[in-house]
């Protein structure tokens, strides 16, 4: 038998004062500080007022707790706990359950009437569920509603309130069948044999709305459960015994047997875990538990483990030496047992006898997990048989003897054995270097397929070397050098002639993944003959941290050389870390430099008139302008800004300004590559009206028969015609008049000169008068 010297100067985490390492397992749920590290809460479960509350008296509540310690089914299990159902309208209930300890992701079953164990409609049952005992106040756990399989039958409304029912194992939506049950109060007729005798009947709940928690066994409403699963001596599975302490009359608590030891003939998994759940649905209750004790059923079948004496192993001064006592080095007589913890003592007389208190047996006492002596300090670790010893200086070539006990999975402890360690002088630390590099480094970064050779150097002669990767020994590597070809943290231990290790620094070997980088493609140069800067298209361009390579059209550009690319074509862009030699896989990048410059241009006129400016009669607010694109060299999109807040994207838009003013019209044209060109032209609307008079008319011809001005932009107008003596011979204020026909009182007047005057009002309110002469031609 021997110690395995694992490592030196490693740090361990130790159990806190309330860590639980096996059975017996006791959980009072008195306060947060008393809860074991292996007690797992879920749903609405929480500590409250010295108990574990699984649900409040609210609808659709659920909560659960389980003990994350596996136990072997070989010795059975016993559990006792107080429960409290009160304060609501009477639903639903709670379960005690067992499930397969090897399930990777524990998940409770359906809630409501499934109590977190069985399936509920489309909700699967508990993962790895083996046994679920439901304390059913409302009556749905005990029937086949909501997709459950089996149950009592015969109730007029299908409910079986105040029932304690057993369901077996299942998976998903299958299984979890009803096995047996007992009604504890007011069974329906025809239920003979399925209920307690009348004198033993009681409600599972201690009271409805307005009631409180009953913790005194002398007060009506008190409930305590004693469950035992004893291995079936004549078959598979268990004999299930369930008793309850029930108080229905003041000062008269009674022990009532629910199941006297009925077969549960189902093969369990290799290891099981225990837990509790509760739920409410449309009806409610508060559900709580406290003072949980879980222990092995067949305690008489358990034997104490036995340790061995160790006497010939070395420790190294000034270092924390780590050791491991394996399960094979000691005697563990109980089936499926392992070392759960070590305790240290200065002498055999200090070893305490196992306490008669069942709840003290499953714990390693914290005060015995660390032992400080003059020669050094012993500390128990977290993984069963591991421990460390740190020798103090000044005890080189001396020995230290301590005594230890081992405690197994079931809380059974050995009587005590000695271990003697010789303290030897520790060598000076050594160092490892990257081959060819005289400097100490922390990391070596490699490209795929590359290797690195490490060399260890120290100040004395070493008998052997051990190389480690990620704290795991590399088998067969015992030389001064080691070649690494995979990711990991490497160190070496060099053992001197006293078999004490000098431990080196560690070096991380990494194969960095190529950095992600985004870039814009194509890269477009909009000015013919002008080079483009590809680096501007690369997001977070960083030539200090990374190297870049652009290859194409027979050229290669590195880093800032990419700022001046003058040839269009297909390129490949790659990136690498600046300290490495390997580039990433190439990514396609296209460069387009225009051969002809995009030149924006346009013209405008009054639509359909040919009027393009003042020389043609000018523009007016209500004119419909037609804008026509004249951009050269491939425009594919247009953006118009008419200068009055209006915009358009058509190629040839129209626009009405509706007011006088000078408006700078901007056309921005874009081609297929996103290149833009812009041009600005001014539209000047200088007047709001137009009135144009002819110099003569011919009333006897079919054309030009009437004297009438051409007008635009008026809201009112008065036309007056006079002869040369100033006599008024025609007047109208009708804007739609046909004009003067050359007659006075129906008689055509003589040819000659006449005078007009026009009084008008423009659309913007301007008043004006125009006058002049014209000819009547006959």
VENDASUL-V415489 format. One record per backbone hydrogen bond with DSSP energy under -0.5 kcal/mol. NH is the residue of the N-H (numbers start at 1). CO is the residue of the C=O. If there is no record, write none. Layout:
BEGIN
nh:co
NH:CO
NH:CO
END
This chain:
BEGIN
nh:co
4:324
5:3
6:4
6:322
7:322
9:320
19:16
21:362
23:409
24:294
25:294
27:292
34:31
35:32
39:36
40:38
40:66
42:64
44:62
45:42
46:53
48:51
51:48
52:289
53:46
53:51
54:52
54:287
55:287
58:56
60:281
61:58
63:278
64:42
65:276
66:40
67:274
68:38
68:66
69:67
71:272
73:270
75:72
76:73
77:229
78:295
79:227
80:293
81:225
82:290
83:223
84:288
86:286
87:208
88:207
90:284
91:284
93:279
94:135
95:277
96:133
97:275
98:131
99:273
100:128
101:271
103:100
106:104
109:116
110:118
114:111
115:112
116:110
117:114
118:114
120:123
121:146
123:120
124:122
125:172
126:117
127:107
129:126
130:98
131:98
132:167
133:96
134:132
134:165
135:94
136:134
136:163
137:92
137:135
138:92
143:140
147:144
148:145
150:148
152:142
158:155
160:139
162:136
163:136
164:182
165:134
165:163
166:180
167:132
168:177
170:129
171:174
174:171
176:169
177:169
178:149
179:166
180:166
182:164
183:194
184:162
185:162
191:188
194:191
196:183
200:197
201:197
201:198
202:184
206:85
207:85
209:88
211:208
215:213
217:215
219:216
221:247
222:219
224:245
225:81
226:243
227:79
228:241
229:77
230:228
230:239
232:237
233:231
235:232
238:264
239:230
240:238
240:262
241:228
241:239
242:259
243:226
244:256
245:224
246:244
246:254
247:222
248:246
248:252
251:218
252:249
254:246
256:244
256:254
258:242
258:256
259:242
261:240
262:240
264:238
266:264
272:71
273:99
274:67
275:97
276:65
277:95
278:63
279:93
280:61
281:283
285:56
286:86
287:55
288:84
289:52
290:82
291:28
292:27
293:80
294:25
295:78
297:75
298:75
299:297
301:298
302:299
306:331
310:418
313:420
315:422
317:315
317:424
318:391
319:316
321:319
321:389
322:7
323:387
324:4
325:385
326:324
329:326
330:326
330:327
331:306
332:330
333:331
337:334
340:407
341:407
343:405
344:368
345:403
350:347
351:348
358:356
360:357
361:358
363:360
365:363
368:365
369:366
370:366
371:378
373:371
373:376
376:373
377:390
378:371
379:388
380:369
381:386
384:340
385:383
387:323
388:379
389:321
390:377
391:319
391:389
392:375
395:392
397:423
398:395
400:421
402:419
403:345
404:417
405:343
407:341
408:412
409:338
411:408
414:406
417:404
419:402
420:310
421:400
422:313
423:398
424:315
424:422
431:457
433:455
435:453
437:434
438:436
444:508
446:510
450:447
452:484
454:452
454:482
455:433
456:480
457:431
463:495
464:495
465:478
466:493
467:477
468:491
469:472
470:489
472:469
474:467
475:473
477:474
478:476
482:454
484:452
484:482
488:509
490:488
490:507
491:468
493:466
494:502
495:464
495:493
496:500
499:496
502:494
503:501
504:492
507:490
508:442
509:488
510:444
510:508
520:537
522:590
523:590
524:522
525:592
526:524
528:526
530:527
532:565
534:532
534:562
536:533
537:534
538:535
539:518
539:537
541:538
546:542
547:576
549:574
550:557
551:572
552:555
553:570
555:552
557:550
559:548
561:558
562:559
563:560
564:561
565:532
566:564
569:591
571:589
572:551
573:587
574:549
576:547
578:545
580:577
584:575
587:573
589:571
591:569
592:523
594:525
599:632
600:598
603:628
605:626
606:611
607:605
607:624
609:606
610:606
612:610
616:613
617:614
618:613
623:620
625:623
625:655
626:605
627:625
627:653
628:603
630:601
632:599
636:670
637:670
638:649
639:668
640:648
641:666
642:646
648:640
655:625
658:621
661:685
663:661
663:683
665:663
665:681
666:641
667:679
668:639
668:666
669:667
669:677
670:637
671:675
674:671
677:669
679:667
681:665
683:663
684:682
685:661
685:683
686:684
687:619
690:712
692:710
697:775
698:704
701:698
707:740
708:706
710:692
711:709
712:690
715:761
716:761
718:759
719:732
720:718
720:757
721:730
722:755
723:727
726:723
729:721
730:721
732:719
735:733
737:734
740:707
744:747
747:744
749:742
752:776
754:774
755:722
756:772
757:720
758:770
759:718
760:758
760:768
761:716
762:766
763:713
765:762
768:760
770:758
772:756
774:754
775:695
776:752
777:697
777:775
END
